[in-house]
């Protein structure tokens, strides 16, 4: 991996455009799939973010949310492209996809191994199952939504907000504030999967697995940017679907 690729793939002009297909495919599948046995199914992080905009903007909240999300992303992309003045390279996007797939496979091995080490039991790289009571297209939709919306909510918004509060309100030094925010974000990320009518049954293994997974994704976000982190998360969930 060259230095030029490392830097370019983290930049908004590549990172955010790379994440855009996840948003498009998720929204298309969400509109196309049949409702589940308990009504319409959406990714929980998407629902939480939309509810915040409904509280602010009323019935038009979901539309306002989507306009703000896409508009802010395209503004950052355009700003980055003006600053660098170079054409986008399809090879960079292809390499980013290959990197994300490799990281998704590594995720199960690394996080499963660390979870086994913490709990003192044999590793199980793909132990976290998918909702079998939902159809395949619905689970695919939720997998893509996990990549785009859970990373947006838990890594970009939540960890960023917690770190800011730890610095500004609690007076913590940046490294301490960042570490505390990352750990709190990972715990909330894990707990999030047990909430709601489609939430999993709580057990120690899956909670520890997801907490360590949250730490993994936070580190990946800091090192490789939003796009690769979102695709790694989505592809890992897809691998669970087809394993």
C-alpha atoms as an extended CHARMM CRD file, in Angstrom:
* protein
*
       243  EXT
         1         1  UNK       CA              0.0000000000        0.0000000000        0.0000000000  PROA      1               0.0000000000
         2         2  UNK       CA              1.7060000000        3.1810000000       -1.1570000000  PROA      2               0.0000000000
         3         3  UNK       CA              1.7490000000        6.4330000000        0.7780000000  PROA      3               0.0000000000
         4         4  UNK       CA             -0.2160000000        8.1640000000       -2.0130000000  PROA      4               0.0000000000
         5         5  UNK       CA             -3.0050000000        5.5660000000       -1.8510000000  PROA      5               0.0000000000
         6         6  UNK       CA             -3.0560000000        5.6750000000        1.9660000000  PROA      6               0.0000000000
         7         7  UNK       CA             -3.5800000000        9.4380000000        1.9540000000  PROA      7               0.0000000000
         8         8  UNK       CA             -5.9700000000        9.5970000000       -1.0140000000  PROA      8               0.0000000000
         9         9  UNK       CA             -8.2740000000        6.8350000000        0.2430000000  PROA      9               0.0000000000
        10        10  UNK       CA             -8.7740000000        8.7030000000        3.5420000000  PROA      10              0.0000000000
        11        11  UNK       CA             -9.6070000000       11.9970000000        1.8150000000  PROA      11              0.0000000000
        12        12  UNK       CA            -13.2890000000       13.0280000000        1.4070000000  PROA      12              0.0000000000
        13        13  UNK       CA            -13.1210000000       12.9350000000       -2.4080000000  PROA      13              0.0000000000
        14        14  UNK       CA            -12.5380000000        9.1810000000       -2.2340000000  PROA      14              0.0000000000
        15        15  UNK       CA            -13.7950000000        8.1730000000        1.2130000000  PROA      15              0.0000000000
        16        16  UNK       CA            -17.2460000000        9.7780000000        0.9960000000  PROA      16              0.0000000000
        17        17  UNK       CA            -17.8660000000        8.9140000000       -2.6620000000  PROA      17              0.0000000000
        18        18  UNK       CA            -16.8430000000        5.3290000000       -1.8740000000  PROA      18              0.0000000000
        19        19  UNK       CA            -19.5060000000        5.2050000000        0.8700000000  PROA      19              0.0000000000
        20        20  UNK       CA            -22.2420000000        6.6710000000       -1.3690000000  PROA      20              0.0000000000
        21        21  UNK       CA            -23.2560000000        3.3520000000       -3.0540000000  PROA      21              0.0000000000
        22        22  UNK       CA            -23.9710000000        1.8570000000        0.3780000000  PROA      22              0.0000000000
        23        23  UNK       CA            -26.4580000000        4.6510000000        1.0220000000  PROA      23              0.0000000000
        24        24  UNK       CA            -28.0600000000        4.2880000000       -2.4170000000  PROA      24              0.0000000000
        25        25  UNK       CA            -28.3520000000        0.4780000000       -2.2680000000  PROA      25              0.0000000000
        26        26  UNK       CA            -29.6780000000        0.5780000000        1.2890000000  PROA      26              0.0000000000
        27        27  UNK       CA            -32.3830000000        3.1140000000        0.4550000000  PROA      27              0.0000000000
        28        28  UNK       CA            -33.3660000000        1.2270000000       -2.7030000000  PROA      28              0.0000000000
        29        29  UNK       CA            -33.6680000000       -2.0760000000       -0.8340000000  PROA      29              0.0000000000
        30        30  UNK       CA            -35.5170000000       -0.4390000000        2.0690000000  PROA      30              0.0000000000
        31        31  UNK       CA            -38.1110000000        0.8270000000       -0.4020000000  PROA      31              0.0000000000
        32        32  UNK       CA            -38.3660000000       -2.5070000000       -2.2340000000  PROA      32              0.0000000000
        33        33  UNK       CA            -38.3600000000       -5.2280000000        0.4350000000  PROA      33              0.0000000000
        34        34  UNK       CA            -41.5930000000       -6.4550000000        1.9610000000  PROA      34              0.0000000000
        35        35  UNK       CA            -42.3640000000       -5.5060000000        5.5880000000  PROA      35              0.0000000000
        36        36  UNK       CA            -41.2890000000       -7.9510000000        8.2890000000  PROA      36              0.0000000000
        37        37  UNK       CA            -43.7070000000       -9.8250000000       10.5660000000  PROA      37              0.0000000000
        38        38  UNK       CA            -43.8320000000       -6.7740000000       12.8560000000  PROA      38              0.0000000000
        39        39  UNK       CA            -44.0950000000       -4.1120000000       10.1740000000  PROA      39              0.0000000000
        40        40  UNK       CA            -41.5590000000       -2.1960000000        8.1360000000  PROA      40              0.0000000000
        41        41  UNK       CA            -37.9010000000       -2.9150000000        8.8870000000  PROA      41              0.0000000000
        42        42  UNK       CA            -35.1090000000       -0.3280000000        8.8300000000  PROA      42              0.0000000000
        43        43  UNK       CA            -31.6500000000       -0.1520000000       10.3180000000  PROA      43              0.0000000000
        44        44  UNK       CA            -31.9600000000        1.0790000000       13.9110000000  PROA      44              0.0000000000
        45        45  UNK       CA            -29.2980000000        3.7830000000       13.5480000000  PROA      45              0.0000000000
        46        46  UNK       CA            -31.1370000000        5.1240000000       10.4880000000  PROA      46              0.0000000000
        47        47  UNK       CA            -34.3700000000        5.2620000000       12.5040000000  PROA      47              0.0000000000
        48        48  UNK       CA            -32.7110000000        7.1250000000       15.3870000000  PROA      48              0.0000000000
        49        49  UNK       CA            -31.1780000000        9.7220000000       13.0830000000  PROA      49              0.0000000000
        50        50  UNK       CA            -34.4400000000       10.2080000000       11.1830000000  PROA      50              0.0000000000
        51        51  UNK       CA            -36.3810000000       10.6210000000       14.4390000000  PROA      51              0.0000000000
        52        52  UNK       CA            -34.0580000000       13.4280000000       15.4610000000  PROA      52              0.0000000000
        53        53  UNK       CA            -34.8910000000       15.2300000000       12.2040000000  PROA      53              0.0000000000
        54        54  UNK       CA            -38.6150000000       14.4900000000       12.5900000000  PROA      54              0.0000000000
        55        55  UNK       CA            -38.4320000000       16.1680000000       16.0040000000  PROA      55              0.0000000000
        56        56  UNK       CA            -36.7900000000       19.1860000000       14.3620000000  PROA      56              0.0000000000
        57        57  UNK       CA            -38.6630000000       19.3500000000       11.0460000000  PROA      57              0.0000000000
        58        58  UNK       CA            -41.8950000000       17.3950000000       11.5340000000  PROA      58              0.0000000000
        59        59  UNK       CA            -43.2000000000       15.0060000000        8.8450000000  PROA      59              0.0000000000
        60        60  UNK       CA            -40.5920000000       16.2710000000        6.3680000000  PROA      60              0.0000000000
        61        61  UNK       CA            -37.7990000000       15.2110000000        8.7410000000  PROA      61              0.0000000000
        62        62  UNK       CA            -36.6580000000       12.1150000000        6.7790000000  PROA      62              0.0000000000
        63        63  UNK       CA            -36.4210000000       14.1420000000        3.5530000000  PROA      63              0.0000000000
        64        64  UNK       CA            -34.5540000000       16.9510000000        5.3220000000  PROA      64              0.0000000000
        65        65  UNK       CA            -32.2090000000       14.3710000000        6.8600000000  PROA      65              0.0000000000
        66        66  UNK       CA            -31.4020000000       12.8330000000        3.4800000000  PROA      66              0.0000000000
        67        67  UNK       CA            -30.8580000000       16.2420000000        1.8580000000  PROA      67              0.0000000000
        68        68  UNK       CA            -28.5450000000       17.2970000000        4.6980000000  PROA      68              0.0000000000
        69        69  UNK       CA            -26.6380000000       14.0050000000        4.6280000000  PROA      69              0.0000000000
        70        70  UNK       CA            -26.0440000000       13.9480000000        0.8800000000  PROA      70              0.0000000000
        71        71  UNK       CA            -25.5700000000       17.7070000000        0.6340000000  PROA      71              0.0000000000
        72        72  UNK       CA            -22.9370000000       17.8120000000        3.3870000000  PROA      72              0.0000000000
        73        73  UNK       CA            -21.1040000000       14.8650000000        1.8670000000  PROA      73              0.0000000000
        74        74  UNK       CA            -21.0360000000       16.3280000000       -1.6500000000  PROA      74              0.0000000000
        75        75  UNK       CA            -19.9210000000       19.7110000000       -0.2770000000  PROA      75              0.0000000000
        76        76  UNK       CA            -16.9580000000       18.0490000000        1.4560000000  PROA      76              0.0000000000
        77        77  UNK       CA            -16.1250000000       16.1020000000       -1.7110000000  PROA      77              0.0000000000
        78        78  UNK       CA            -16.2730000000       19.2270000000       -3.8880000000  PROA      78              0.0000000000
        79        79  UNK       CA            -14.1510000000       21.1930000000       -1.4140000000  PROA      79              0.0000000000
        80        80  UNK       CA            -11.5290000000       18.4300000000       -1.3380000000  PROA      80              0.0000000000
        81        81  UNK       CA            -11.4650000000       18.1200000000       -5.1270000000  PROA      81              0.0000000000
        82        82  UNK       CA            -10.9870000000       21.8800000000       -5.5560000000  PROA      82              0.0000000000
        83        83  UNK       CA             -8.1180000000       21.7760000000       -3.0750000000  PROA      83              0.0000000000
        84        84  UNK       CA             -6.3070000000       18.9590000000       -4.8990000000  PROA      84              0.0000000000
        85        85  UNK       CA             -7.2880000000       19.6750000000       -8.5020000000  PROA      85              0.0000000000
        86        86  UNK       CA             -6.8650000000       16.1140000000       -9.7540000000  PROA      86              0.0000000000
        87        87  UNK       CA             -9.1260000000       13.6050000000      -11.4850000000  PROA      87              0.0000000000
        88        88  UNK       CA            -10.4980000000       10.6930000000       -9.5300000000  PROA      88              0.0000000000
        89        89  UNK       CA             -8.8470000000        7.3290000000      -10.1960000000  PROA      89              0.0000000000
        90        90  UNK       CA            -11.0780000000        4.2310000000      -10.5870000000  PROA      90              0.0000000000
        91        91  UNK       CA             -8.0840000000        2.1340000000       -9.4760000000  PROA      91              0.0000000000
        92        92  UNK       CA             -8.1700000000        3.7800000000       -6.0570000000  PROA      92              0.0000000000
        93        93  UNK       CA            -11.8390000000        2.8540000000       -5.5950000000  PROA      93              0.0000000000
        94        94  UNK       CA            -11.1130000000       -0.7260000000       -6.6900000000  PROA      94              0.0000000000
        95        95  UNK       CA             -8.2340000000       -1.0180000000       -4.2390000000  PROA      95              0.0000000000
        96        96  UNK       CA            -10.4090000000        0.4220000000       -1.4700000000  PROA      96              0.0000000000
        97        97  UNK       CA            -13.0280000000       -2.2590000000       -2.1370000000  PROA      97              0.0000000000
        98        98  UNK       CA            -10.3980000000       -5.0140000000       -2.0350000000  PROA      98              0.0000000000
        99        99  UNK       CA             -8.9580000000       -3.5750000000        1.1810000000  PROA      99              0.0000000000
       100       100  UNK       CA            -12.4180000000       -3.4280000000        2.7700000000  PROA      100             0.0000000000
       101       101  UNK       CA            -13.1260000000       -7.0480000000        1.8380000000  PROA      101             0.0000000000
       102       102  UNK       CA             -9.8200000000       -8.1630000000        3.3430000000  PROA      102             0.0000000000
       103       103  UNK       CA            -10.4670000000       -6.1650000000        6.5100000000  PROA      103             0.0000000000
       104       104  UNK       CA            -13.9850000000       -7.6300000000        6.7750000000  PROA      104             0.0000000000
       105       105  UNK       CA            -12.5410000000      -11.1430000000        6.7180000000  PROA      105             0.0000000000
       106       106  UNK       CA             -9.8320000000      -10.1570000000        9.1970000000  PROA      106             0.0000000000
       107       107  UNK       CA            -12.4470000000       -8.6040000000       11.4860000000  PROA      107             0.0000000000
       108       108  UNK       CA            -14.0600000000      -11.9400000000       12.3090000000  PROA      108             0.0000000000
       109       109  UNK       CA            -10.7060000000      -13.5970000000       13.0260000000  PROA      109             0.0000000000
       110       110  UNK       CA             -9.2390000000      -10.7460000000       15.1000000000  PROA      110             0.0000000000
       111       111  UNK       CA            -12.3570000000       -9.8510000000       17.0740000000  PROA      111             0.0000000000
       112       112  UNK       CA            -13.3110000000      -13.5130000000       17.5750000000  PROA      112             0.0000000000
       113       113  UNK       CA             -9.8020000000      -14.2910000000       18.8260000000  PROA      113             0.0000000000
       114       114  UNK       CA             -9.7500000000      -11.3430000000       21.2390000000  PROA      114             0.0000000000
       115       115  UNK       CA            -13.2090000000      -12.2240000000       22.5330000000  PROA      115             0.0000000000
       116       116  UNK       CA            -12.1100000000      -15.8040000000       23.1640000000  PROA      116             0.0000000000
       117       117  UNK       CA             -9.0040000000      -14.5070000000       24.9380000000  PROA      117             0.0000000000
       118       118  UNK       CA            -11.0710000000      -12.2430000000       27.1970000000  PROA      118             0.0000000000
       119       119  UNK       CA            -13.6530000000      -14.9320000000       28.0080000000  PROA      119             0.0000000000
       120       120  UNK       CA            -11.2680000000      -17.8820000000       28.0510000000  PROA      120             0.0000000000
       121       121  UNK       CA            -13.0200000000      -20.0200000000       25.4340000000  PROA      121             0.0000000000
       122       122  UNK       CA            -12.3300000000      -21.2550000000       21.8820000000  PROA      122             0.0000000000
       123       123  UNK       CA            -12.5150000000      -18.5270000000       19.2010000000  PROA      123             0.0000000000
       124       124  UNK       CA            -15.4950000000      -18.3150000000       16.8540000000  PROA      124             0.0000000000
       125       125  UNK       CA            -14.7460000000      -15.7630000000       14.1140000000  PROA      125             0.0000000000
       126       126  UNK       CA            -18.3150000000      -15.6020000000       12.7550000000  PROA      126             0.0000000000
       127       127  UNK       CA            -20.3350000000      -16.3600000000       15.8670000000  PROA      127             0.0000000000
       128       128  UNK       CA            -22.6590000000      -13.3890000000       15.6130000000  PROA      128             0.0000000000
       129       129  UNK       CA            -25.6050000000      -14.6100000000       13.5780000000  PROA      129             0.0000000000
       130       130  UNK       CA            -28.0800000000      -12.8840000000       11.3090000000  PROA      130             0.0000000000
       131       131  UNK       CA            -31.8330000000      -12.5560000000       11.9570000000  PROA      131             0.0000000000
       132       132  UNK       CA            -33.1130000000      -15.8150000000       10.4870000000  PROA      132             0.0000000000
       133       133  UNK       CA            -36.7400000000      -14.6890000000       10.8900000000  PROA      133             0.0000000000
       134       134  UNK       CA            -36.1710000000      -12.0310000000        8.2270000000  PROA      134             0.0000000000
       135       135  UNK       CA            -35.8520000000      -12.5770000000        4.4790000000  PROA      135             0.0000000000
       136       136  UNK       CA            -32.5090000000      -12.5820000000        2.6850000000  PROA      136             0.0000000000
       137       137  UNK       CA            -33.0740000000       -9.2440000000        0.9210000000  PROA      137             0.0000000000
       138       138  UNK       CA            -34.1090000000       -7.6510000000        4.2020000000  PROA      138             0.0000000000
       139       139  UNK       CA            -30.9790000000       -8.9010000000        5.9440000000  PROA      139             0.0000000000
       140       140  UNK       CA            -28.8520000000       -7.6390000000        3.0220000000  PROA      140             0.0000000000
       141       141  UNK       CA            -30.5260000000       -4.2400000000        3.3630000000  PROA      141             0.0000000000
       142       142  UNK       CA            -29.8300000000       -4.1820000000        7.1050000000  PROA      142             0.0000000000
       143       143  UNK       CA            -26.2010000000       -5.1850000000        6.4850000000  PROA      143             0.0000000000
       144       144  UNK       CA            -25.6610000000       -2.2630000000        4.1230000000  PROA      144             0.0000000000
       145       145  UNK       CA            -27.4680000000        0.0600000000        6.5200000000  PROA      145             0.0000000000
       146       146  UNK       CA            -25.2100000000       -1.0690000000        9.3580000000  PROA      146             0.0000000000
       147       147  UNK       CA            -22.1870000000       -0.0110000000        7.3440000000  PROA      147             0.0000000000
       148       148  UNK       CA            -23.3930000000        3.4680000000        6.4800000000  PROA      148             0.0000000000
       149       149  UNK       CA            -25.6520000000        4.4620000000        9.3870000000  PROA      149             0.0000000000
       150       150  UNK       CA            -24.0760000000        2.7010000000       12.3750000000  PROA      150             0.0000000000
       151       151  UNK       CA            -20.6550000000        4.0470000000       11.4500000000  PROA      151             0.0000000000
       152       152  UNK       CA            -22.1250000000        7.5160000000       10.9630000000  PROA      152             0.0000000000
       153       153  UNK       CA            -23.9520000000        7.4210000000       14.2980000000  PROA      153             0.0000000000
       154       154  UNK       CA            -21.4970000000        5.5790000000       16.5450000000  PROA      154             0.0000000000
       155       155  UNK       CA            -18.1190000000        6.5730000000       15.1050000000  PROA      155             0.0000000000
       156       156  UNK       CA            -18.5850000000        9.9960000000       13.5000000000  PROA      156             0.0000000000
       157       157  UNK       CA            -21.2980000000       11.5370000000       15.6870000000  PROA      157             0.0000000000
       158       158  UNK       CA            -21.2970000000        9.7330000000       19.0390000000  PROA      158             0.0000000000
       159       159  UNK       CA            -17.5670000000        9.2350000000       19.6420000000  PROA      159             0.0000000000
       160       160  UNK       CA            -16.8680000000       12.7260000000       18.3350000000  PROA      160             0.0000000000
       161       161  UNK       CA            -19.4950000000       14.2670000000       20.6360000000  PROA      161             0.0000000000
       162       162  UNK       CA            -18.3500000000       12.2710000000       23.6780000000  PROA      162             0.0000000000
       163       163  UNK       CA            -14.7160000000       13.2450000000       23.0980000000  PROA      163             0.0000000000
       164       164  UNK       CA            -15.7070000000       16.9170000000       22.7560000000  PROA      164             0.0000000000
       165       165  UNK       CA            -17.6960000000       16.7920000000       26.0100000000  PROA      165             0.0000000000
       166       166  UNK       CA            -14.8630000000       15.0460000000       27.8370000000  PROA      166             0.0000000000
       167       167  UNK       CA            -12.4650000000       17.8030000000       26.7580000000  PROA      167             0.0000000000
       168       168  UNK       CA            -14.7050000000       20.8330000000       27.1260000000  PROA      168             0.0000000000
       169       169  UNK       CA            -16.8980000000       19.8770000000       30.0770000000  PROA      169             0.0000000000
       170       170  UNK       CA            -14.8190000000       17.3670000000       32.0600000000  PROA      170             0.0000000000
       171       171  UNK       CA            -11.5060000000       19.0710000000       31.2500000000  PROA      171             0.0000000000
       172       172  UNK       CA             -9.7750000000       15.8600000000       30.1380000000  PROA      172             0.0000000000
       173       173  UNK       CA             -6.6510000000       15.9180000000       27.9990000000  PROA      173             0.0000000000
       174       174  UNK       CA             -7.2960000000       14.9570000000       24.3290000000  PROA      174             0.0000000000
       175       175  UNK       CA             -5.7590000000       11.4540000000       24.5430000000  PROA      175             0.0000000000
       176       176  UNK       CA             -7.7540000000       10.6170000000       27.6930000000  PROA      176             0.0000000000
       177       177  UNK       CA            -10.9230000000       12.1360000000       26.2560000000  PROA      177             0.0000000000
       178       178  UNK       CA            -10.5040000000       10.1900000000       23.0140000000  PROA      178             0.0000000000
       179       179  UNK       CA             -9.8920000000        6.8780000000       24.7880000000  PROA      179             0.0000000000
       180       180  UNK       CA            -12.8690000000        7.3460000000       27.1360000000  PROA      180             0.0000000000
       181       181  UNK       CA            -15.1510000000        8.3590000000       24.2390000000  PROA      181             0.0000000000
       182       182  UNK       CA            -14.0460000000        5.3700000000       22.1710000000  PROA      182             0.0000000000
       183       183  UNK       CA            -14.7100000000        2.8990000000       24.9980000000  PROA      183             0.0000000000
       184       184  UNK       CA            -18.0950000000        4.4450000000       25.8340000000  PROA      184             0.0000000000
       185       185  UNK       CA            -19.0130000000        4.4530000000       22.1470000000  PROA      185             0.0000000000
       186       186  UNK       CA            -18.0720000000        0.7660000000       21.8160000000  PROA      186             0.0000000000
       187       187  UNK       CA            -20.2200000000       -0.1780000000       24.8260000000  PROA      187             0.0000000000
       188       188  UNK       CA            -23.1990000000        1.7730000000       23.4760000000  PROA      188             0.0000000000
       189       189  UNK       CA            -22.6430000000        0.2370000000       20.0330000000  PROA      189             0.0000000000
       190       190  UNK       CA            -22.7970000000       -3.2480000000       21.5740000000  PROA      190             0.0000000000
       191       191  UNK       CA            -25.8830000000       -2.4710000000       23.6840000000  PROA      191             0.0000000000
       192       192  UNK       CA            -27.6620000000       -1.0220000000       20.6490000000  PROA      192             0.0000000000
       193       193  UNK       CA            -27.9650000000       -4.4910000000       19.0820000000  PROA      193             0.0000000000
       194       194  UNK       CA            -30.2660000000       -5.7640000000       21.8510000000  PROA      194             0.0000000000
       195       195  UNK       CA            -32.8680000000       -3.0110000000       21.6140000000  PROA      195             0.0000000000
       196       196  UNK       CA            -36.1760000000       -3.1280000000       19.7360000000  PROA      196             0.0000000000
       197       197  UNK       CA            -38.4480000000       -5.8710000000       18.3930000000  PROA      197             0.0000000000
       198       198  UNK       CA            -35.7030000000       -7.3080000000       16.1760000000  PROA      198             0.0000000000
       199       199  UNK       CA            -32.9290000000       -6.9930000000       18.7700000000  PROA      199             0.0000000000
       200       200  UNK       CA            -30.8520000000      -10.0470000000       19.6630000000  PROA      200             0.0000000000
       201       201  UNK       CA            -31.1380000000      -11.9120000000       22.9500000000  PROA      201             0.0000000000
       202       202  UNK       CA            -28.4940000000      -10.5840000000       25.3340000000  PROA      202             0.0000000000
       203       203  UNK       CA            -25.5990000000      -12.9030000000       26.1310000000  PROA      203             0.0000000000
       204       204  UNK       CA            -22.0750000000      -12.3180000000       27.3820000000  PROA      204             0.0000000000
       205       205  UNK       CA            -20.2200000000      -13.6040000000       24.3090000000  PROA      205             0.0000000000
       206       206  UNK       CA            -22.0440000000      -11.4560000000       21.7630000000  PROA      206             0.0000000000
       207       207  UNK       CA            -21.8600000000       -8.3660000000       23.9860000000  PROA      207             0.0000000000
       208       208  UNK       CA            -18.0920000000       -8.6860000000       24.4720000000  PROA      208             0.0000000000
       209       209  UNK       CA            -17.6660000000       -9.5140000000       20.7720000000  PROA      209             0.0000000000
       210       210  UNK       CA            -19.5430000000       -6.3920000000       19.7200000000  PROA      210             0.0000000000
       211       211  UNK       CA            -17.7550000000       -4.1880000000       22.2370000000  PROA      211             0.0000000000
       212       212  UNK       CA            -14.3850000000       -5.2890000000       20.8670000000  PROA      212             0.0000000000
       213       213  UNK       CA            -15.8220000000       -4.8670000000       17.3730000000  PROA      213             0.0000000000
       214       214  UNK       CA            -16.7510000000       -1.2810000000       18.2250000000  PROA      214             0.0000000000
       215       215  UNK       CA            -13.1670000000       -0.6210000000       19.3150000000  PROA      215             0.0000000000
       216       216  UNK       CA            -11.9250000000       -2.2010000000       16.0650000000  PROA      216             0.0000000000
       217       217  UNK       CA            -14.1630000000        0.0190000000       13.9390000000  PROA      217             0.0000000000
       218       218  UNK       CA            -13.1800000000        3.1450000000       15.8910000000  PROA      218             0.0000000000
       219       219  UNK       CA             -9.4950000000        2.4200000000       15.3120000000  PROA      219             0.0000000000
       220       220  UNK       CA            -10.1830000000        1.6860000000       11.6410000000  PROA      220             0.0000000000
       221       221  UNK       CA            -12.1250000000        4.9460000000       11.2710000000  PROA      221             0.0000000000
       222       222  UNK       CA             -9.2030000000        6.9340000000       12.7050000000  PROA      222             0.0000000000
       223       223  UNK       CA             -6.6540000000        5.1300000000       10.5210000000  PROA      223             0.0000000000
       224       224  UNK       CA             -8.5210000000        4.6060000000        7.2370000000  PROA      224             0.0000000000
       225       225  UNK       CA            -11.4250000000        7.0530000000        7.2020000000  PROA      225             0.0000000000
       226       226  UNK       CA            -15.1790000000        6.7040000000        6.9300000000  PROA      226             0.0000000000
       227       227  UNK       CA            -15.5590000000        5.0190000000        3.5410000000  PROA      227             0.0000000000
       228       228  UNK       CA            -13.3660000000        1.9800000000        4.1810000000  PROA      228             0.0000000000
       229       229  UNK       CA            -14.7870000000        1.5940000000        7.7060000000  PROA      229             0.0000000000
       230       230  UNK       CA            -18.3690000000        1.6730000000        6.4130000000  PROA      230             0.0000000000
       231       231  UNK       CA            -17.6600000000       -0.8760000000        3.6790000000  PROA      231             0.0000000000
       232       232  UNK       CA            -15.7190000000       -3.1390000000        6.0580000000  PROA      232             0.0000000000
       233       233  UNK       CA            -18.6790000000       -3.1590000000        8.4620000000  PROA      233             0.0000000000
       234       234  UNK       CA            -21.1940000000       -3.7670000000        5.6690000000  PROA      234             0.0000000000
       235       235  UNK       CA            -19.1620000000       -6.5330000000        4.0110000000  PROA      235             0.0000000000
       236       236  UNK       CA            -18.5960000000       -8.3120000000        7.3240000000  PROA      236             0.0000000000
       237       237  UNK       CA            -22.3700000000       -8.3850000000        7.8700000000  PROA      237             0.0000000000
       238       238  UNK       CA            -22.8540000000       -9.6130000000        4.2780000000  PROA      238             0.0000000000
       239       239  UNK       CA            -20.2890000000      -12.3830000000        4.8620000000  PROA      239             0.0000000000
       240       240  UNK       CA            -22.3880000000      -13.4680000000        7.8560000000  PROA      240             0.0000000000
       241       241  UNK       CA            -25.3980000000      -13.6420000000        5.5340000000  PROA      241             0.0000000000
       242       242  UNK       CA            -23.7370000000      -15.9020000000        2.9510000000  PROA      242             0.0000000000
       243       243  UNK       CA            -21.4250000000      -17.9740000000        5.1800000000  PROA      243             0.0000000000
